[in-house]
Amino acid sequence: MTVHHDLHSRPETPPAPGRTHEHAWLTESAHRTSTGLIRYVICPDCGSRRVDRQPHPQVPPAALSRAVSPP
């Protein structure tokens, strides 16, 4: 199963307004740069997106941007 397939097969149940949740970031796309792997990620539960950078394959990604919620 691909990430794309998984994103579109999950039910769309965003959290109620004013409620928070822990994002479960999934990579939509990625590309390599001289500073590491840049990942464009989405939370399938609420649709928020952000950009992460992973400097080395054995280091977890870190956020380069803040999470942006859908309109």
ChimeraX attribute file (.defattr): number of C-alpha atoms within 10 A of each C-alpha:
attribute: neighborCount
match mode: 1-to-1
recipient: residues
	/A:1	5
	/A:2	7
	/A:3	12
	/A:4	12
	/A:5	9
	/A:6	11
	/A:7	17
	/A:8	10
	/A:9	9
	/A:10	10
	/A:11	9
	/A:12	12
	/A:13	10
	/A:14	12
	/A:15	11
	/A:16	9
	/A:17	6
	/A:18	5
	/A:19	7
	/A:20	9
	/A:21	10
	/A:22	7
	/A:23	15
	/A:24	11
	/A:25	17
	/A:26	17
	/A:27	17
	/A:28	15
	/A:29	13
	/A:30	14
	/A:31	10
	/A:32	12
	/A:33	10
	/A:34	7
	/A:35	10
	/A:36	14
	/A:37	17
	/A:38	22
	/A:39	22
	/A:40	19
	/A:41	21
	/A:42	23
	/A:43	19
	/A:44	20
	/A:45	18
	/A:46	18
	/A:47	19
	/A:48	17
	/A:49	22
	/A:50	18
	/A:51	20
	/A:52	21
	/A:53	22
	/A:54	18
	/A:55	17
	/A:56	11
	/A:57	9
	/A:58	7
	/A:59	9
	/A:60	10
	/A:61	17
	/A:62	13
	/A:63	15
	/A:64	14
	/A:65	11
	/A:66	11
	/A:67	16
	/A:68	12
	/A:69	12
	/A:70	8
	/A:71	5
